[in-house]
Amino acid sequence: MERSKTYHKLQSSNKRDHCDWISALPDEILITILHELDTKSAVRTSILSRRWRYLWTFLQSLHFSEISLPDNYCWVRLGPMQEEYLNTNKIHHFIPSLRWFTGIKRGNTALRRLCLVFSDSAECTDAIDGAIASAVEQGVKDIDVAVVGLTNYEFPSWLFSGATCSSLASLSLNHCKLSVSLSFKGFSALTKLVLVAMDMTLKDTQVLLMNCKSLKSLYLIEMIDIRVIQLPKLEELVWPWSFPCGAFKIDTLALRRLEYCGVVLPASTFQSLPCLEHVSLQYLRGDHPDCHAEKLRLRTISTCFPHVKSLHLRYEVPKFVKPGTPAIFSKLRVLTLSIATKPSDDLFWMTMFVVAAPFLVTLQTNVRYLSFLESCNGVMWDDSDFQHNNLKEVEMYNFKGRDNEIGFARLLLHRAPNIRRIALSQARLREAVDHQCTPPDWPKAEEFSPRDNQLVISKLLHGVSSSVRVLFV
């Protein structure tokens, strides 16, 4: 009798051990799990049991790629890949998967996002167009197309000329062709548009933007043949590459965030940007060297952007610059400095930005040291006698523990007594464009050892009376 009870207990225990606890979870949780898988793996779960058979049809985001991409595949998408890499990492079920997707019926679940990454081989074109057409029929909200080979594929804009495509809200096109006729009336509901190194004429670009009347976010990467941007509802413009001086105009009253590269915008442009609050400026090394002094006059920048609350400045230190007339950023709260300078230079001159923003709360720095800048004289700055009572946080990226870095932080502690937190990181400051340009094998930042941490803290706080928290992140 006892043996029988023991046997039944063991049998019951074995059943519990082999119970499919995952399948017993609610549909919402299982679908969330499927969203973390690639599309092929998610679909293959349909063979597990009846419980899983149709769960994949509730997925709202599908991703198909012809090649196996590295973790940081954003960089890959910004340029054609080597033929050797394409052949080595090619996924052979790509075209059958697209054809399968084109022919399936998903029921009542709306498709929200379709992402396609392919090498632009001739056999892909029909399968890609079929998948996009199927997505349009399902009322897709977001389409992302990236070509990683030669730019021969032309995006089928004709699919979006009718009323059936009115649901498309976001479109990202990368390294492909796009032709738009003068009679094109699509993209009426588009709120975000990303164009990366597209093969488009100036006419096609202008007609396309004219039809995006609801556009709120526009990214133009390696797109320089544009002269005028007039979008009444645009709130974000990212234009990180250089363009011809004085040959462009931005006219959009709702713009709040602007990122651009090159020369200072014409005065007429600033008058049409009354809501601008977040600005990122980048000055390339190829700019005329005599223009640097004018570019670094903070008064010019503060006059152009009187309402800015967040400012990001990126440039290499010029040959010789005087700070000039003091500037006042009366509304600036967050300042980010991405500076390239010579290894022997001190960083005290960066405090002129802090002085120019009396209400600054957060300062971020990302300093790179370039040996070829040793021939430059750097920036003149001899006014270290200032007081700043609003600075609360300092974040120093690409921090190497150098004496000039520690000296700059000590100066801030002396002159900004209300600093409560200093964060030090050996990683580079993460920026949207830089993140996309970073190759997969970029060396990761080393971490400070506990001994290094204590050495940095002792140098930083020696003789300083402060309750600041020093964090290594």
N, C-alpha and C positions, 0 to 999 in steps of 0.2 A: 504494500500500500504506500509506504513511504517512498519507495523507488518510483512509483507511478506519479506521485505528486511532484517529486523532484524532476522527473522527465518532462512533465507538463510545464513546470516553471522554466526549465531550460529552453523548451520549445517556444514558449511565449517570449522569453528574453531574446532569442535569436530572431524572432519576427520583428521585435522592436528595433533590434540592431540593423536589420536589413530594410527597414521602413524607408520609403522615399519621402523624406521630410521636405525636400526642396519642392517637389511637385505639389505638396500640400499647401504651399504658400499661396496667397491671393494673386489674382491675375496681374494686378498693378505692380507687385514686387517682381514677378517673373518677367514681365515686359521690360522693367527697368534693368534687369540683369541682361536681357537680350540686347538692349541698347548699347551695352558695353562691349559686345562682340562685333567682329566684322560681319558683313551681311551674309557671306557664305556660311559661316559657323552658326549664325542665328537661324538660318533656314534649315540647316542640317539637324537642329534639335527636334524638328517635326517627326523624325523617325523614332524618337525615344519612347513615346507612348501616346495613347489617345489624348491624354491631358495636354501634351505639347504640340499636337498635330497642327493646330491653326493659330497658335499663339504668335508666331512670327508675323502673321498678317496684320497684327495690331501695331507693328513698328511704324513709326512716323518719320524715321530717318534711315536712308539706305545709302551705302558707300560702296562703289565698285571701282577697283583699281586694276590696271593691267600689269602693274609691277609691284613688287614688294618694296614698300618705302621704309626708310629709316625712321626712327622715332621723331626726329625733327624734320619732317618732310616739307615744312613750309619753305625751307631754303631751296629744296629741289624744285619746287614749283616756280621759282623765280628765274629759271633758266633751263635750256635744253640739257639733257643728261648725256653722258658718254654712251656710245653704242655698246661698249663692253658691259657697262652696268645694266643697260636695258636687257641685253640678251641673258645675262646671268640671273637677273631677278625677275624675269618675266613670269606672269601667272597665266597658265595656258587655259584655264577655265573661264577667262574673262568674257570672251564673246558669247559662249554658251549661256553664261549667267545673265548677260544683258538680254539675250533673246528669250530666256525663260521669264525674266522680269516683264518684258514687253507683252508676253502672252498670258500672264496670270490675271486672275480676278481677285482683288483684295477685299471685296465686300464693301461695307460702309465706312471703313477706316480711311480717313483722308491722309494722303502722303504729304508730309510737311517739308522734307528736305531730301534732295537727290544730289549726291556728290560723285563725279566721274573724273578719274585720273587715268590718262592713257598716253601712248607713245606716238599717236598719229599715224599708225600704219594704215595702208589702203583698206585693209579688210575691216577696220574698226568703224569706218565712217557710217555705214548703213546701220550697224548695231547701235552706235551712239545716238544717231538721229531717232531711231525707233524707241530707244529708252526715254529720250527727252519728250517725244510725242506722247508716249504712254503716261509720263509724269504729268504733262499738261492736262491730259484727259482726267486725271485723278485730282486736279486742283492743287498741284504742288505750290508751296509757298516760297521755297528757297532752292535755287539751282546753283551748283558750284562746278564749273568745268575747267580742268587744268590739263594742258598739253605739255608733256615733258620731252618731246622730240622736236622735229622740224615743224615750223608753223605753216602747215598746209590745210589743217582742218578749219572749215568755216561753220560757225555757229548758226543754226537754222532760225534766223530771226523771223522768217515767214510763219513759223508756228505760233508766234505771239501777236499776230496782227488782228486776230478775231476776239470776240467777247469771251471765249472759253478760257483765255489766259489772264483774265482780269484779276485773278487771285495772287499772282506772283508778286511777292513783296521784297525779295532779295535776290540779286544776281551777281555772281562772281565769275569773271572770264579771265583766263590766264594763258597767254601765248597762243592765241588762235586768231582767226580772221573774223571780221564782222562787217557786213555790208547792210546798209539801211537805206531804203528808197525814200524819196521825198513824200510819198503818200503813206508812209508807215505811221500807224496810230496805236502801236502796242505799248506795253509797260505803263499803263495808266495808274496802276496801284503800287508801282515800285517805290520803296522807301530807302533801299540801300543798293548802291551799285559800286562794284570793285572791278577796275580794269587794270590788268598787269601786262605790260609789254605787248599790247594788242597790235595786230596788223590792220590799221584802220586809216582811212583818209580823213582829212580835216572836215570835209563835208559830212561823212558818215558820223563822226563824233558829234558835230553840231546838231544834226538831225536827231540823233539818239538822245542827247541831253534835252533838246526842246520837247521831246515826248515824255520825259520823266518829270511831270509837273508836281508829283507828290514826293519827290526825292528829298530825304532828310540827311543822308550820309553818302558821301562820294569819296572814293579812294582812286587816285590816278597815279599809278606807279610805273615809271618809265614811259609816261605819256606826256610829251612836251609840245606837241603840235596843237595846242589849244590856246586861243587868244582871249575869249570872253566866256565867263561863267555867270549866267543870270538865272538863278533858281530861287524863287521867292520863299520856298519852305526849307531850304537847305540849312541844317544846323551844324554839320561836321564836314570839313574838307581836309583831306590828307593828300598833299601834293609834294612828296619828299625829294623830288629830283629837280635839278636846275633847269631854267627855261630862259628865253631871251629877255634881255633887259627892256623894260618899258613897253613890251609888246602884248601885254595881257591886262585883263581887268576882271576883278571879282565883285559882283554886284548882287548881294543877297542880304537882305535886312535881318533875317533870322539867324545868321551864322553865329554859333557860340564857340566852336573849336576850330582852330586853323593850324595846320602844320605844313610848312613849305620850306623850300631850300633856294638860296640864291640871293639876288639883290633885294633891297628894300622895296616894298610895294609902293606904287604911286600914291600921292596924297589923296587923290580922288577916290581911291579904293577904301581908305580908312573911314571916310565920311559915310560910306554905304554899309559899314559894319558896326552899328551902334550896340549890338548885344554881345560882342566878342568878349569872352571871359578866359578862355584857355588857348594859349598860343605856344607853338614850338617853332623856333627858328634855327635853321642850319646854314652855315656858311662853308662852302667847299674850299679846299686848298687851291683849286684852280682859279679862284676869283682873282681879280687884279689886285696886287699887293697894296697899291696906294689907296684902295677903297676900304681897307680893314679899319683904319682909324675912325672913319665915319660910321662904320657898322657897329663899332664897339662903344660909341657914344650913347650912354644909357639914356640921356635926355631925349635923344631922337626916338628910341624905342618907347619910352614912357609917354611921349607925345602921340605916337602913332597908336598906342594901345592903352588909352586912359582907364579902361574898365577891367583890365586883365586881372584875374585872381590867381591864375596858375601860369607860370612862364617857364619854358624849357629852352635854354640856349646851348647850341652845339657848334663848336668851331675849334680851329687850331690857333694857338697864340700867334699873333702877327709879329712882324719885325720890331715895330716900335709904336706904342700907343700910350697917349696920356688920357686919363679918365675924363678930362674936360669938365664942363659945367655940371655941377651936381644934379642928379635926377631924383624925381620923387614918384614912386609907384604907390599911390595912396590906397589902392585896394588889393595889392599883391599879398597873398597868403602862403602860397607854395612856390618855391623857386628850385629849379633843377639845372645844374651846371654840368654839361658833358664837355670836358676840356681836354685838348691834347697839348702838351707842353714839353719842354726839354727836361731831361732827368736832373739837371743841376739847379733848376729854377725853384725858388720858394713859392709858396702858395698864398702869401699874405695879401697879394693884390686882389684875390677873389672876394675879400671882405668889402670891396667897393660896391658889389652887388647887394650885400646885406645892408650897408649904409643907405643905399638908394631905396630900400623898402622898409620903412620904419614899422610897419605893421606885419612884417613877415613872421609866420609861425613855424613853417617847416622848410629846412634847407637840405637838398640832396646834391651830392657831388659824385662825379664819375670821372676821375682823372687818369689819362693815359700818358705815358712817358715815351717820347719818340726821340731817338738819338739824332736824327737828321735836323731837328729843330735847334740844336746847339748853336748854330750860326745866327739864330735870331736873338734879338736883345730882350724880348719879352715886354711886359707891361710895367710902366712906372707907377708906383704906388707907395707913398711915404706917410700916409695919414692913418696911423693905427690907433689914434686917440679918439675913439668913438664909444657911444653907449647905446645898446639895443635892449629894450626891456620886454619885447614881445616874442622873441625867438624861443621856442619850446623844444623843438626836436631837430637833430642833425643826423643825417644818414649818409655815410661815406662808403661808396661802392668802389670796387677794384682797389681796395685798401691793401697796401703792402707793408704797413708798419714802418714806413720811412720817416726820417726825422722831420722832413718838410711837411708831411701829412699831420704828424703829431703836433708840430709847431702851429699849424693852422688851426687845429682843434683847440689847442690851449689858448690861442688868441681869442677864439670865440667864447671860451669859458670865462676869460677875464672880462670881456666886454659885453657879454650877454648873460647876466647873472641868473636869469630865469630859465635857462636850459635845464630840462629835466631828463632828457634821454639822448644818448649818442649811440647809434647802431653802426657797427663796423662789419663790412662784408668783403670777402675777397672775390666774390662773384661780380660780374659786370652788371650794370643797371639794365634791367630788361626794358627794351623799347620795342614798339610794334614793328617798325621797319627793320631795326637791327636783328630782331629775333628771326625775321624771315630770311635775312641775308646770312645768318650764321650756318656754316656747313656742319654736317652731322658729326664730324670728327674734331670739332672745336674742343680744345682741352678744357676740362672742367676746373673750376677754381679749387685750389688746395685749401684745406682748413687749418687754422691756427691750432697749435698744440696748447694745452693748458699752461705750459711754461711760457710760451709766446704771449698768451693772453695776459698773464701777470706782468710780464715785462712792458707790454704796451700800456697797461693800466697804470703802472708805477711811473712811467715817463709822462703820461697824459695828466695825471692828477698830482704830480709832485709840486708842492707849494701852492696848490690851488684849493681854495675853500669853496667846496661845492657839494651838493647832495645829488649830483647827476648820476643816473644809471648808465653804465657802459655795457652794451650787449654785443656779442659776437654772433652774427647770423650767417 
